[in-house]
């Protein structure tokens, strides 16, 4: 497995991972109509826009195995408190679950945020997503009481100190 910065040419490969991960991880946590309506084409267009107009100070990386993108992570300044870092997204294709892909990317993203001078990292997870919560807890995150509703979905904030 190897990590590298993502580029606009990766938009379709990232979209494949994004859609497959959402459909597998979020079934039962969000309406089936939302998940069934996800398409790689629409998500590719969204990623192309993300690369054309990235969030200032953000970075997206991909993890490849056998020359295929199997996971990605995006991180940068917190959208809620720019003094902190935020893990915006971390998704692995379901075929890569349990292989260490997500763990490798989160270690890399947290090291990058720490090197950027952020004292804390935070992320948002869907309420009820116990698999993700356990994954992030193993990476040192804890639920910190932050909560919000976005697009009708309840999210919980997790955070941790950075070295």
C-alpha positions in Angstrom: 0.0 0.0 0.0 1.2 3.5 -0.7 -0.1 7.0 0.1 0.1 9.9 -2.2 -1.5 13.3 -2.6 -4.7 13.1 -4.6 -5.1 15.0 -7.9 -7.9 15.9 -10.2 -7.2 12.7 -12.2 -8.2 10.7 -9.1 -11.8 12.1 -9.0 -13.4 9.1 -10.5 -11.4 6.6 -8.4 -12.2 8.5 -5.3 -15.9 8.6 -6.2 -16.0 4.8 -6.6 -14.6 4.4 -3.1 -16.9 7.2 -1.7 -20.1 5.7 -3.1 -19.3 2.1 -2.2 -18.3 3.1 1.3 -21.4 5.2 1.9 -23.7 2.4 0.6 -22.1 -0.2 2.9 -21.5 1.9 6.0 -24.6 4.1 6.1 -27.3 1.6 5.3 -29.8 1.9 8.2 -28.3 5.2 9.3 -29.7 7.3 6.5 -32.7 6.8 4.2 -32.3 4.1 1.6 -33.5 6.5 -1.0 -30.4 8.7 -0.4 -28.0 5.8 -0.6 -29.8 4.2 -3.6 -29.6 7.6 -5.4 -25.8 7.9 -5.1 -24.0 7.6 -8.4 -20.3 7.5 -9.2 -20.9 10.0 -12.0 -22.4 12.6 -9.6 -19.8 12.0 -7.0 -17.0 12.3 -9.6 -18.4 15.7 -10.6 -18.4 16.8 -6.9 -14.8 15.6 -6.5 -13.8 17.5 -9.7 -15.3 20.6 -8.1 -13.4 19.9 -4.9 -10.1 19.7 -6.7 -10.9 22.9 -8.8 -11.8 24.8 -5.6 -10.2 23.2 -2.6 -10.8 24.3 0.9 -7.9 26.6 1.8 -5.2 24.8 3.7 -6.8 21.4 3.0 -5.2 18.2 1.6 -6.7 15.0 0.2 -4.6 11.8 0.0 -5.3 8.5 -1.6 -4.1 5.1 -0.6 -3.3 2.7 -3.4 -3.0 -1.0 -3.4 -1.9 -2.8 -6.6 -2.1 0.6 -8.4 -5.8 1.0 -7.5 -7.2 3.7 -5.1 -8.8 1.8 -2.2 -9.2 4.6 0.3 -8.9 8.4 0.7 -8.7 11.0 3.4 -9.3 14.8 3.4 -8.1 17.1 6.2 -7.5 20.7 7.0 -8.5 23.5 9.2 -11.7 22.9 11.2 -14.8 24.4 9.6 -16.0 25.2 13.1 -12.9 26.5 14.8 -9.9 27.2 12.5 -7.5 26.9 15.4 -8.1 23.2 15.3 -7.6 20.6 12.5 -10.4 18.5 11.1 -10.6 15.2 9.4 -13.2 16.0 6.8 -13.5 12.5 5.3 -11.9 9.1 5.6 -13.3 6.3 3.5 -12.1 2.9 2.4 -13.7 0.7 -0.2 -15.6 -2.1 1.6 -13.2 -4.5 -0.1 -10.4 -2.8 1.9 -12.0 -2.8 5.3 -9.9 -4.6 7.8 -6.7 -4.3 5.8 -5.2 -1.3 7.6 -6.0 1.1 4.8 -8.0 3.4 7.1 -5.6 3.2 9.9 -2.7 4.1 7.6 -4.5 7.1 6.3 -5.6 8.4 9.7 -2.1 8.2 11.1 -0.9 10.1 8.0 -3.6 12.7 8.3 -3.1 13.3 12.0 0.7 13.7 11.5 0.0 16.2 8.8 -2.4 18.2 10.9 0.1 18.1 13.8 2.9 19.3 11.6 0.6 22.1 10.5 0.5 23.4 14.1 -3.0 22.3 15.1 -3.2 21.4 18.8 -6.4 19.4 18.3 -8.1 17.3 15.6 -11.9 16.9 15.3 -14.3 15.0 13.0 -18.0 14.4 12.6 -19.6 11.0 12.7 -23.2 10.0 12.1 -25.1 9.2 15.3 -25.4 5.5 15.5 -22.4 4.7 13.4 -20.8 2.5 16.1 -18.3 0.9 13.7 -16.8 4.3 12.9 -17.0 5.5 16.5 -15.0 2.4 17.6 -12.5 3.0 14.7 -11.9 6.6 15.7 -11.7 5.7 19.4 -8.8 3.3 18.6 -7.1 6.3 16.9 -7.4 8.3 20.2 -10.6 10.3 19.4 -13.5 10.6 21.9 -17.0 11.9 21.7 -16.7 15.5 23.1 -20.4 16.5 23.4 -20.5 18.4 20.1 -23.6 17.6 18.0 -25.3 19.0 14.9 -27.9 18.2 12.4 -26.8 18.5 8.8 -29.2 17.7 5.9 -31.5 16.0 8.3 -28.8 13.7 9.7 -27.6 13.8 13.3 -23.9 14.0 13.7 -21.6 13.8 16.7 -18.2 15.4 17.1 -15.2 13.5 18.2 -11.8 15.1 19.0 -8.4 14.4 20.3 -5.2 16.2 21.2 -2.3 16.2 18.6 1.3 15.8 19.6 
